Amino acid sequence: MRKITPFKTINETIQSLDNGGQFYHIQTKAKDWIINQSELGKVGGVFNDKQQMILFLEMSMMKLTREEKNVVISMLDSDLQKTFAKYKSQELLSSEAHEKGIISSNVIMAGIPKKIDANSDFKGFLMFPVMSGSVITFMMIPIVDKYDVYEIRDEASAETFFIAHSNDSERFMNKKAMLGGVLKEMKANENEQVPTKKFLEVTYYIELE
């Protein structure tokens, strides 16, 4: 999980993103009005995960107007344009996520995360792969063994939604934040045949005033 400080102006955005990329991408040039994966990865610190890269781009442009965002998006090269179209985030209220959220898609939502105590009555299980020799098997483990889990709700509804991040990263403070991540599934108990609950695995966040 990583904190993002959004760009303040379109000029700052373009200057940061049109940066020439890594030195070993010799065909990438700075200030050529074209933004490619190498350049975006350099700013976002993400080089292989295209889905995460697009999420970073969207959240870093949060303070820009729609017209300014469109200008930046038009500067993406053809491959990155296709990647953006594939992974463009759903922007949802937490009260909408259960019904409208698409599993495995990027989702951005705002709210105040409230930590769920690992010793509470909260139940949720995830399926994790386990290697046994050359054979991969799967086992169910409580989500709180791997994640810090929170409840979040928006101002329009009392309905809550679960978010989570790896328990080896910093914890959220009790402050309003914009949260971005991938929507995933968990089971309410070990005996369920299919997952019935959704949660947001948070990758990035922006503190809101």
N, C-alpha and C positions, 0 to 999 in steps of 0.2 A: 504494500500500500504506500502510495507516494502523494505528498501534498503538491498541488499545482498552484502557481501564481499566474493568473491569466494575463495575456498581453493587454496593455492599456489602449493602444492605438493600432490602426492598420499599418502605419509605417513601421512601428516596432515589430509587428507580426511578420511583415515581408522581409525586413532586414534580418530577423532571426532565422527564418525558415529558408530563405534563398541564400544559403551559406557555403555552398561548395561541397558539402558532405565530407566523408572521410578521405584521407589523403590517397588511399589506394583505389578510389573511384576517380580515375584520371580524366574521364570524360564529363564529369560533373563540374559545372562552373558556378561560382558565386555571382550574384547580381545579373543573372541572365533572364530573369522573370519566368523561370521554370523551377518548380519544386518537385524533387523526386524522392524516392524512398530513402536513399542514403542521407539526404539533407534533413528530412523529417525525423529519421531515426537518430541523427546526431543530436537534435534538440531534445527529443523525447527520451533519449537513453534507451530506446527499444530498437532492435535491429532485425529480429526474426519473427516477431509476433505482429503480423499485419493488423489483426483485429484490435490489439491493444494500442497500436500506433495511431489508428484512426480515432479511437476514444480520446487519446491524449490531444490530438489536433482539435477535436470538437470542444473539449473542455478548456483548452488554452485560448480559444477564441470567444469564450462566453461573454466578454464585455463589448465585443464588436457588434455593430448593427447587422441586420440581415444582409443589406447591400454590401457591406464590407466583407462579411463572411463569404459571400458569393464571389467577390473579387479574388480572395485568397484561394478558394476552391477551384476557380477557373485557371489558376496558375499551376495546379497539380499536373504532372505529366500524364500521358494516357493510361499507363499501368496503375498509377496511384488514383486516377479518377475512377477506374473500375473497382479498385479496392475500397475507395470511399463509398461508392454506391452499394457495395456488398455488405459493408459493416456499419453503415450509418446508424446511429443510436436511436432507440426509442426514448423520447422524453416523456416520462410518466409521473403522475402523482403516486405516492405510495399506496393510496386507496384504489388505484387503477391497475396496479401491477399484477395482482392475482388473475384478473380477468383478461387484461389486454397484453400482458407481458409474454414475449416469445422466447422460449427456452433457447439458450446458447447465443442469444443476441446481446449486443451492447445496450445497456439501459442507464439513463441519467435521471436522478431524482433528488429532491431536496427535502430536508427535515432535520430534526434534532434526534440523533441516535441515543437510545437509552439502553445501557448495558444489561444483558441478561446474566444473572449469576449462574455459574456452572452447576451449583447445587440446587437450583430451583427445580420446579416441576416441568420445565421446558424439555420436550422430547423431539429429537430429530436425528435421523441416521443417514449416513452417506455410504456409498459403495466404493471401496478402495481396492485397487489391484494389488495382489501380493505374489511375488515371484517365489516359486518352490521348485528349485532346480531349473529346468527349462520350461516349466508349466506355469502359466499365469492363472491364479484363482482370485476370486473376489470375496471380500468379507465386509460385513456391515459394522461400522463403528459410529459411536455418538459424534455428532457434528462438533460438540463442545470440546472434544479431544484434540481437534485440529484447528478450530476457529474460535475467535471471540465473536459472540453473537449478540446482536442488538435488535431492539424493536424501533421502528421509525413510523411516524405518522405525519401527514400533511395538515395544514391549517383548515382544510375544507372538510375533513372527516375524522371521526374517532377511530376508524379502522386502522389497524397496525399492519406492518409488513416486516419481514425479517431481512436483515442484512448481516454480512459476516466478513471478516478478514482474517488472514493467518494470525495465529496467536503468538507468533514470534516477531510481530511488528508492533509499532506504537499504537496505543489505544486512542479512540476518539475521546475528546472532551465533550462535556455536555453543552455543546454549542451547535447552532444551526450551520449546516454544511450542504454543499452540492456534492453528490456522491455519484461516481461512475464505475461501472463494472459489468460483469457478465451474469445474465440471469441463469440460475441453475435450479436443480430439483433435489429434494430430499424426501425420505419416507418418514411418516409420523411414528412408525414403530418397525421393529425388525421383521414382523410377520406380513407386512404389506407386500403384495405382489408387484405393484408399480408405485412410483413416487406420487404423492398427492399434494405436496407443498412446494412452493417456490421460495427462493431466497436470492438476494443479490450478493455475489462475491465481489467485494469492492476492491478496485485497483487504484483509483485516484480519488482525491477529494479536494474541495476548495472551501475554505472557511468563509462564511457569509456574515455580514454585519447585522 
